[in-house]
Amino acid sequence: MSNLPELSIITVNYNGLKDTCEFIESIQKYVLSLSWEIIVVDNASRINEAVILKERYPYIITIRSEKNLGFSGGNNLGIKEAKGKYIFLLNNDTFIEEDAFNFLIERLNSSPKIGAVSPKIKFAFPPRNIQFAGYIPLTTITLRNDLIGFGEQDWGQYETPVCTPYCHGAAMMIKKEVIDKVGYMPEIYFLYYEELDWCTQITNAGYDLWYEPQCTIYHKESQSTGQESFLRTFYLTRNRLLYAWRNRFGMVRWIAVLYQLLVAAPKNALYFLLKRRADLAKAILKGTVAFIKLEHKLG
C-alpha cells in the first residue's frame, strides 16, 4: 500500500502568516476523507515565515524562497515537491468549513478529458456573496470577461457542475499527469493572468476545465496587494497585453495588442486621473512600457 498522499495542497505565503495559519488549521480540521499533504512556499516574506509555520505545524512541508518568484513561480516550487496524484493550488487567504475536496477529485475522475476543476468560491466576509461560479470566455480583441455569479447572493442558482473556459487561480485542482504533459504555470506573468494562460494551454492540449459547486472555498480576496493598488494596476495592464501576445495569432494578435495600447490603456489612465489617482494612471503607463520592453514574451 502506497504511503503517498492522494492530494497535494499548495499555497504561496507572502507576509501572510495569520492567514496561512487559519488556512492550514481549516484543512486540518475538516479534510478527513482523503490523504493529503500541505506544501507552503514562503515567497521571500520579510521574515522567514516558513520556519515559524514549520514549528507550529510540523506535519506540513515548507519551502523558503529568498527571492519573490511571484504567484506562478511560488506555486511551481511547490508543484515540484508535490507527491500527490492531484495538485490543489489554493490561496493562503482562503479557508474551508466542510470536508468536500473529494467532490473535486470525483469530478476530475469522471472523465479522462477533464484536466482541472475549481470549486465554488465565496467571499469570506458577510454577506458571503459568490465570487466565482465559473467564467465567461475572454473576448477575442478586448480581452474582457466576467466571473459567473460575482457579487450575487447564493440561493442555490449555481449548483450544477459545468464546463468553464478557465479555472480560478485562488482555488484550482489539477491532475498531476496534466502538468506533466502541459508543463508548469508560466512564470513570465509574475502576478495576474498566469492562471488564464495556463488554462488556455491546458484546453489547447485537449482537456476540459470544470466548475464543481459541491465544494465551497471562502476567500478573503486580495489582502496582499489591495483592490486599487499600483502593483495590481501595473501587472493587470502589462499582463493583459502579454496574454494577447501569447494567445492570439496572426492579425488578431496585432488588433488585440493595439486595442490595449491605443484604446484601453489611455481610457483607463484618464479614468484614474479623473478620480485623482495619478499613481494608478502612472501604473498603467509603466505597465504598458514594461510589456513593450519585455523580452522573450513567448518563453
Secondary structure, 3 states (H helix, E strand, C coil): CCCCCCEEEEEEECCCHHHHHHHHHHHHHHCCCCCEEEEEEEECCCCCHHHHHHHHCCCCEEEEECCCCHHHHHHHHHHHHCCCCEEEEECCCEECCCCCHHHHHHHHHCCCCEEEEEEEEEECCCCCCEEECCECCCCCCCCCCCECCCCCCCCCCCCCCEECCCCECCEEEEEHHHHHHHCCCCCCCCCCCHHHHHHHHHHHCCCEEEEEEEEEEEECCCCCCCCCCHHHHHHHHHHHHHHHHHHCCHHHHHHHHHHHHHHHHHHHHHHHHHCCCHHHHHHHHHHHHHHHHCCCCCC
